[in-house]
Amino acid sequence: MTRTGAFVRIGIAYVLAIGVGLIWLIWGPGTAMLWLDSLIADVLATLVIFGFSRLHHNSSFYDAYWSVIPPLLVIWWWVRGDAGIGAWHCWAIVGVVTIWAVRLTVNWIRTFPGLHHEDWRYPMLRERAGRGEFVVDLTAIHLFPTLQVFVALMPVYVAVRVPDARLPWLVVVATAVGLGAVALETLADRQLRVFTADAEPGTVMDRGVWSWSRHPNYFGEFGFWFSLALFGIAAVPGDAWWMFIGAVVMLAMFLGASIPMMEQRSLERRPAYAEVMTRVPMFVPRPPRSARSAGR
């Protein structure tokens, strides 16, 4: 199958998934709770993507779902809420989420070679599950990320449904944090793309922002979800106690699963990565140290 043909099939899957979600939201029985109706629609759409993944034996059908659905949910919540079209904080939220979504989706389109390729983590998880691979594919690869993203979006669910933000200055801060996080991810991806175009096998990327952090893209991604918590607090300060739950869940996934898996893979494929680990911090960026000072 050609790359174009792969994107056509993936596009059809997403159109059908979004259509199923909309059918539930518009004509479904409803629960009288917008967040719950949205969650059910999100899960139903995920099941459609899961069906395509199983049909094509490739769970990377789900990859772009992470970035495609959030702006649609946020806009739906805004339209169905009481904020109104003139709520400037809602424009800021939709702007940040949309810019993040477009950047991440375009980066996926640029790097996805076609349906002959599947994210290396998916077959590893299924293989480890043995006879339970179907359950792992459904839950760990499809449903859990959907629920994770939905929880992380809850602060903006609250924010876009109120007419005014009680802390306008925090809206400005949240916007700056969100856009800064997207800018960091963009820069990290660009530098990595330039490096890999001419890199020798086994060489390690430790230049630019990658000399400040071994995973600047994950740090930027966390920064985006952190900014959504700030938007929620800006709108409803009294609910600040729970606003960071989604961001913490994201952080736990990055530090507890995604980064350790990437680190292990890098060590296995690039022996020089062990030396990089001694002088470049894993997650939070800081100025690079020389190899000599790292040794001391």
VENLIN-V867057 format. One record per run of one state. SS is the DSSP state (hx for helix, st for strand, lp for the rest). FROM is the first residue (numbers start at 0). LEN is the number of residues. If there is no record, write none. Layout:
SS,FROM,LEN ; SS,FROM,LEN
//
This chain:
lp,0,2 ; hx,2,25 ; lp,27,6 ; hx,33,23 ; lp,56,2 ; hx,58,4 ; lp,62,2 ; hx,64,16 ; lp,80,7 ; hx,87,24 ; lp,111,8 ; hx,119,40 ; lp,159,8 ; hx,167,31 ; lp,198,9 ; hx,207,4 ; lp,211,4 ; hx,215,20 ; lp,235,1 ; hx,236,7 ; lp,243,1 ; hx,244,25 ; lp,269,3 ; hx,272,7 ; lp,279,11 ; hx,290,5 ; lp,295,1
//
